[in-house]
C-alpha cells in the first residue's frame, strides 16, 4: 500500500480513524482526499460511533430499560472499537452491517 494523502501508511490511518471514535473519523474525512481505504474507515467510524453516542443518550432517558441498555452498550462498544481498529490495521475493509454499506456508498 502506498502512503495516503495524509502521508501515513493507509493501515495506520485506517486504525487512527477509529481511535477517538467519530472525532477522528471526521478529522480523516477532512484530511484524506484520495485513499478510498482510509475514507471508508473514516465514514464507518463516524457513522458507527455517532450512532452509538445517540443510542447512549437515548438510553439515558429511559428508566430501567435504559440502565440495562447502557450496561450492554459499553462492553459491546469497546469490543467493536478494538475489532475495527485491528481489522483496519490488518488492511482489511471490514464492513459492519448497514453502516459499512452506507460508508461504501459514500466513496
C-alpha positions as a Markdown table, in Angstrom:
| # | Residue | x | y | z |
|---|---|---|---|---|
| 1 | Unk | 0.0 | 0.0 | 0.0 |
| 2 | Unk | 1.2 | 3.5 | -0.8 |
| 3 | Unk | 1.0 | 6.3 | 1.6 |
| 4 | Unk | -2.3 | 8.1 | 1.8 |
| 5 | Unk | -2.6 | 11.8 | 1.1 |
| 6 | Unk | -2.0 | 12.4 | 4.8 |
| 7 | Unk | 1.5 | 10.9 | 4.4 |
| 8 | Unk | 0.6 | 7.9 | 6.7 |
| 9 | Unk | 0.5 | 4.3 | 5.8 |
| 10 | Unk | -3.2 | 3.6 | 4.9 |
| 11 | Unk | -3.4 | 0.8 | 7.5 |
| 12 | Unk | -2.2 | 3.2 | 10.3 |
| 13 | Unk | -4.5 | 6.0 | 9.0 |
| 14 | Unk | -7.4 | 3.4 | 9.0 |
| 15 | Unk | -6.7 | 2.4 | 12.6 |
| 16 | Unk | -6.5 | 6.1 | 13.6 |
| 17 | Unk | -9.9 | 6.7 | 12.1 |
| 18 | Unk | -11.3 | 4.7 | 15.0 |
| 19 | Unk | -9.0 | 5.9 | 17.8 |
| 20 | Unk | -11.3 | 8.6 | 19.1 |
| 21 | Unk | -14.5 | 7.4 | 17.5 |
| 22 | Unk | -16.4 | 9.8 | 15.4 |
| 23 | Unk | -14.0 | 12.7 | 16.2 |
| 24 | Unk | -11.0 | 11.1 | 14.4 |
| 25 | Unk | -13.4 | 9.8 | 11.8 |
| 26 | Unk | -14.4 | 13.4 | 10.9 |
| 27 | Unk | -10.8 | 14.5 | 11.1 |
| 28 | Unk | -9.8 | 11.9 | 8.5 |
| 29 | Unk | -12.8 | 12.7 | 6.3 |
| 30 | Unk | -11.5 | 16.3 | 6.2 |
| 31 | Unk | -7.8 | 15.4 | 5.8 |
| 32 | Unk | -7.9 | 12.4 | 3.4 |
| 33 | Unk | -8.7 | 13.3 | -0.2 |
| 34 | Unk | -7.6 | 10.3 | -2.2 |
| 35 | Unk | -7.3 | 6.9 | -0.4 |
| 36 | Unk | -10.6 | 5.1 | -0.5 |
| 37 | Unk | -9.5 | 2.6 | 2.2 |
| 38 | Unk | -8.9 | 5.4 | 4.7 |
| 39 | Unk | -12.0 | 7.3 | 3.7 |
| 40 | Unk | -14.1 | 4.1 | 4.0 |
| 41 | Unk | -12.9 | 3.6 | 7.6 |
| 42 | Unk | -13.4 | 7.3 | 8.3 |
| 43 | Unk | -17.0 | 7.2 | 7.2 |
| 44 | Unk | -17.7 | 3.9 | 9.0 |
| 45 | Unk | -16.1 | 5.3 | 12.2 |
| 46 | Unk | -18.1 | 8.5 | 12.1 |
| 47 | Unk | -21.4 | 6.7 | 11.4 |
| 48 | Unk | -20.8 | 3.8 | 13.9 |
| 49 | Unk | -19.7 | 5.8 | 16.9 |
| 50 | Unk | -22.1 | 8.6 | 16.1 |
| 51 | Unk | -25.0 | 6.1 | 16.2 |
| 52 | Unk | -23.6 | 4.5 | 19.4 |
| 53 | Unk | -23.4 | 8.0 | 21.0 |
| 54 | Unk | -27.0 | 8.8 | 20.1 |
| 55 | Unk | -28.1 | 5.4 | 21.3 |
| 56 | Unk | -26.3 | 6.0 | 24.6 |
| 57 | Unk | -28.0 | 9.4 | 25.0 |
| 58 | Unk | -31.4 | 7.7 | 24.3 |
| 59 | Unk | -30.8 | 5.0 | 26.9 |
| 60 | Unk | -30.1 | 7.7 | 29.5 |
| 61 | Unk | -33.7 | 8.9 | 29.2 |
| 62 | Unk | -35.2 | 5.5 | 29.8 |
| 63 | Unk | -35.6 | 4.4 | 33.5 |
| 64 | Unk | -34.9 | 0.7 | 33.9 |
| 65 | Unk | -34.5 | -0.4 | 30.3 |
| 66 | Unk | -32.1 | 2.4 | 29.6 |
| 67 | Unk | -29.8 | 1.3 | 32.5 |
| 68 | Unk | -29.7 | -2.2 | 31.2 |
| 69 | Unk | -29.1 | -1.0 | 27.7 |
| 70 | Unk | -26.2 | 1.1 | 28.8 |
| 71 | Unk | -24.7 | -1.8 | 30.7 |
| 72 | Unk | -24.7 | -3.8 | 27.4 |
| 73 | Unk | -23.8 | -0.9 | 25.2 |
| 74 | Unk | -20.5 | -0.1 | 27.0 |
| 75 | Unk | -18.8 | -3.5 | 26.6 |
| 76 | Unk | -20.2 | -4.0 | 23.1 |
| 77 | Unk | -18.8 | -0.6 | 22.0 |
| 78 | Unk | -15.3 | -1.3 | 23.4 |
| 79 | Unk | -15.2 | -4.7 | 21.7 |
| 80 | Unk | -16.4 | -3.2 | 18.4 |
| 81 | Unk | -13.9 | -0.4 | 18.7 |
| 82 | Unk | -11.0 | -2.8 | 19.2 |
| 83 | Unk | -12.1 | -5.2 | 16.4 |
| 84 | Unk | -12.5 | -2.3 | 13.9 |
| 85 | Unk | -9.0 | -0.9 | 14.8 |
| 86 | Unk | -7.4 | -4.3 | 14.4 |
| 87 | Unk | -9.2 | -5.1 | 11.1 |
| 88 | Unk | -8.1 | -1.7 | 9.7 |
| 89 | Unk | -4.5 | -2.2 | 10.8 |
| 90 | Unk | -4.6 | -5.6 | 9.0 |
| 91 | Unk | -5.5 | -3.8 | 5.8 |
| 92 | Unk | -9.0 | -5.3 | 5.8 |
| 93 | Unk | -12.1 | -3.4 | 4.7 |
| 94 | Unk | -14.2 | -4.9 | 7.4 |
| 95 | Unk | -17.8 | -3.9 | 6.7 |
| 96 | Unk | -20.3 | -3.6 | 9.5 |
| 97 | Unk | -23.9 | -4.4 | 8.5 |
| 98 | Unk | -25.8 | -1.3 | 7.3 |
| 99 | Unk | -23.1 | 1.2 | 8.3 |
| 100 | Unk | -20.5 | -0.5 | 6.2 |
| 101 | Unk | -22.8 | -0.5 | 3.2 |
| 102 | Unk | -23.5 | 3.2 | 3.7 |
| 103 | Unk | -19.8 | 4.0 | 4.1 |
| 104 | Unk | -19.1 | 2.2 | 0.8 |
| 105 | Unk | -21.8 | 4.2 | -1.0 |
| 106 | Unk | -20.2 | 7.5 | 0.2 |
| 107 | Unk | -16.9 | 6.7 | -1.7 |
